[in-house]
Amino acid sequence: MGDSPNSAAITVEGLWKIFGSRAHKVLDSENRHLEPATLRERTGCTAAVRDVSFEVHPGEVFVVMGLSGSGKSTLVRCLTRLIEPTAGEIRIGGEDICRASPARLREIRRHQVSMVFQHFGLLPHRKVIDNVAYGLEVQGTPKAVRHARAAEILSLVGLDGHADSYPDQLSGGMQQRVGLARALAVEPQVMLFDEPFSALDPLIRRDMQAEVIRLHREVGKTMVFITHDLSEALKLGERIAIMRDGAIVQLGTAEELVAAPADDYVADFVRDVPRSHVLTLRWISRDPEPGEPLDGPELAAGTLIKDAIAAASESSRPIRVVDGDALVGVVDRVDLLSFLSGQDVPMRAGA
């Protein structure tokens, strides 16, 4: 991991969560690499999170995804010790969460980290504005101040005019917006989302995904987002960690997962992703051939392949793929057609 602990918003190192009374048996070197079924048979324990390490950069949207039972929800709950880790280190803003006292942990949850769950957990007997202001109330913020802040956040999430409504008067999507507003109201450093939209109808879910993207653009919070849905992960995540049996099997950008899956499990996940909508010219650009003209159209290396088709069709010259002032390579019509038709096109390693 490249960044120093102090520069990361979240640092996780060697994290384990083992359910069962003989956790020490799992951490013995001969047992820690066993398959889940064999591990349960030998020790009576389940390793829900297995030796997980990663960093989340300040202001990043970091997505953890996997199938049901992969350990992703257990992982996110370990970050604030809603579930106590068995072993490993967790630092948020450089602070060792595993060493925090119960009182300090409460302060961290109230002031630094907010969670948004699938089940909104709104207080049905309280108006929307009081639900949004609840975290501020717990902090001891005066009513006038917390209501002013809550009204500001309601406007931010598109709920103007609903401050005096009760939760049961709102649709599912609107209730989740209240949950988002409540999490934002305390101005946390980090926001944790545990499959918050999985119970919503597809159209509402899409709207809420767009809302998270918009809010991230406007408020710039560090976000860790848990999902089992690949399209959601690709849409939201700047980097994505894919989990299986409690371990991270690949961590990278959407491009890296789609272009270079680490194993068959990841390849299975991304098989149906339209690669031209995810990969950029950086991945398929090649070195110019001797005598090949370099006076064609110029596109940034970060241009999606699907967006380069028009430029390629309008010019007989190869596209110059650039990163700033530097020439990364070239791409011509044949390269693009070969890629789009599913023929093997050499990928630049580590693009």
N, C-alpha and C positions, 0 to 999 in steps of 0.2 A: 504494500500500500504506500503510495507515494507521499502523501501529505503527512506533516507532523501532527501529533494528536491535538496540538493547540489550534491548528488551522482548520480542523474538521468540525462540522456541526455535531456529528455523531461518529463515534469510533466504537466498533465492536471487535473484540479479539478473542478467539477460542471459546465462543459461547456454547454452552451445553445446557439443555433442560431435559432431565431424566425423570420420568414418572415411575415410582416404585421405591420400595424400602431398601433396595440394595444398589443404590446409585453408584457407590464406590466400586462395585464389581464391574460396572460398565466402563468406568474410566481406566480400569486396568488395561494395559496395552494389548493384551490378547483378546479382549472383548470389544474394544471400541470400534473396530472395523467390521463387526459381524453384520450380516443382513438382519433387518428388523425381526423377522419370524424366528431366526436362530437366536437372536439376542433375548427375545422374550422367553424362549424355551430354556435358555441357559441361566438367565438371571432373574426372570420374572419382571423385568423392567422394559419400558418403552422410551427410546431416545427421541423425543419430539423435535429437538434442535440438536444438531450434531456438529460440533467444532466449527461454528460459523464465524467468519471474520469479514468485515467490510467497513468502508468509510462512506459517509454522506457529506457532500460538500455544502457549505453555506449557500442557501438560496436554491438548492437543487430539488427537483422532484425525482425521488428515488423510489422505484416500484419493485415490490417483492411479489412474485407470482408463482403459482404452482397449483396442482390439483388438490382436491379435498384430502386432508390428512398429510399434506406435505410438510407442515410445521410453520407455515407463514404467519398464521394468527397467533400461535404461541410465541413466535419470535417477536412480533410487535408488542405483545403484552409484557415480554421480558424487559423491553427497553425502559419502562418506567416501573418495573417490578410489581406490576399487577399480578404477574406470575413470577415467583422467585427463581432466578437462574440457579442451576446446580454448580456451574463452574464457568470461568471466563471473566472478561472485563467489558464494561459498558461505560463510555464517557459521553456526556452531552455538554457541549460547550467547554470541553476540557475537564469537567468535573466527574469524578468516579462515582457513578450511580450505585454500584454495588456496596460501597462503603458509607453511603448516606444513612444517617439516622432516620428513624420513622418521622420525626418532626421535619427534618430537612427534605425528606422525600415528599411530604405533603406540600411543602413550599414549592418544590420543583413542579409538581403536578398542577398547582394553582397558578403559577406565574410563568413558567418556562415552556411547558409542554401541554398541548391540548390534544384530545382524542375525539375522533368522529367515528361512531360505530354504525353497523348496519341497522340496528334498532335505535331509533333516535333518542329514546330515553327522555322525552320532554315531560315536563310536569303538567299534567292535564288540567289542574285546578288553577294554574297561573296563566296570565295573558302572555302573548308572544314576547312583548318587551321585557317582561320579568323573567321569562325563560332565557332570553339572550343575555340579560344582565346577571344571571344567577352566579356565574363565576366571580364577577366583580363584587357581588353581595357577600360571597364567602370570604373574599379578601378584605372586607370591611369598608368598601368604597361607599361614600354617602349616596343616598338614593338619587338626588338630582344629577350628580356626576355620572352615576352608572346608567341612568336612563338616557342621558344625553349621548353617551358613548354607544349604548344599545341602538338608539335611533339612527346614529351615523352608520353603524354596521348593517342595520336592516336596509338602509338605502343602498349600501354597497352590494348587498346580495339580491337586490331587486324586490324587496318586500315592503316598499313604501305603502302606507295605508293599512297595514295589517298589524300594527303594534298592539291594538286593543282586542285582537281576535284571540280565541282560545285554540289550542292545537287541533282539537277535533273538528274545527271549522275549516281546516286547511287540507289540501290534497297531500298525497305522499311526497311529491316533489317539493312542495312548499314547506312541509315539515322538515325535510332534509336541509333545506336552505336555512331554516331556523337553527338546526343543529350546527351548520357551518358558521352561522353568525355567532352563536354562543361560543364556539371554539375560537373565533377570531377576536371576540370582544376583549379578552384578557391580554391581547397583544403578545402571544407566545413566541418564543424563538423557533419552536419546532411544532409541526402539526402531524399527527399520526392518524391515518385513515385505515380502518379495518373493514374492507369490503362494504363501504358505505352505501353503494348504489345497487347492490345485487338483488334487492327485493323490489326494485322499482321497475315499472314498465319500460320496454326498450326505448321509446321516444323520450320519456322523462329522463331515463338514464343518460341518453346522449346529451340532453340539455344540461344535466348536472356535470357531466364531464367537461363540457364547454365552459360551464361556470367555474369549475376548478382551474382550468387553464387561464381564464380571464382574471380570476382573483389572484392567481400566482403572478401573473404579469403586473397586476396593480400593487400588490402588497409584498411580493418577493419573499414569502416565508419558505423556510426549509420544510419540505413535505416528504413523508414516507407513506406510500400508498400500497395497501395490500389488495390483491385481486386474484381471481382464478381465470379472468377473461383476457385472452391475448390481445384482442383489438383494443381493449381499455388500456392495457399496459403499453402498447405501442403508441397510443394516442397521447398518454400522459407522461410517460417516463423519459427523462433525459438519460438515465441508465436503468437497466432492468436486471434483477437477480432472479434466476429461476431455481426453485427449490424442488427437491425430491427426497423423500424419506428423511427429512430433517436437515439435509445438507444443501448448500448452494452448489449446483452443478455448472452454472455459467453466469457470469456477471459482465455486462457490457451494454453498449448502446443498441438501439433497435437494429441499426445497420449491421453491427457485429454479430448479433444473434441470427439475423436472417441470412447474412452472407457466409458466415463461418460458424455454424452450430457446433458445439463442443462434442456432442454425442447424438446417438439416435433418438434419445428422449427429447432433446431440444429440437432436433430436426423434425420430429413428429409435431411438436407445437407449432412450428413456423411453416409447415409444408404448404398450407393453403394461403399464406400471405402473398398478395401481389407484389413481387419484389421490386418492380419498377416504381411502386408507390413508397418504398422505404429506402432503397439503395440510391446512392448518389453517383455522379460521374466519377468521383474519386476511385470507386471500386472497379470500374471497368476501363478506365483510361489506360492507354499503353504508350510506350515510347514511340516517337515518330520513326517511320522507316526511312532509310536513306533516300533523299530526293523528294520526300513527301512534302507538299506545300504546307506552309504554316501561316497562311494569310486568310484563313477561314474565320468564321464567327468565334467569339470568345465567351465562355461561360464559366462561372465559378465552380470549383470542385464540389461544393456543397449543393449543387443543383440536382434535384431529383431526376432520375433517368426519364420518367414519364414526361417531365417538363422540358426535356431536351429534344424531344421528337420533332417539334415544330421547327426548331432552328436547324436540325439536321436535314429536314425535308426541303428547306428553302435554300440550301447551299450545297454545291457539289464538293466543296472543300471540307476537310476534316475540321471538327470543332476543336479549338484550342481550350484545354481545361486548365484553369489557372487558380492558384491560391495566392491572392494579393497580386503581386507583380511576378511571382514565380510560375513558370510553366510546369504543371504536374504531368501532363501528357496530352494525347489526342484521342478523339473518338470519332469514327466516321459512320456513315449510314449502315455499312455492313456490320460493324460492331454492335450497333443498336438493334438491328434486325435479328442478328444471331442471338442476342440476349433475350429479346422479346419472344422469340420463337422457341426458347427453352434449350437452345444448343449451348454446349459448354463454352463459356467465355472465360479466359484467364482472369482471375481476381488478383488485385494487388494485395500482397500479404501485409497485414497490419495497417491497411488504408485508414 
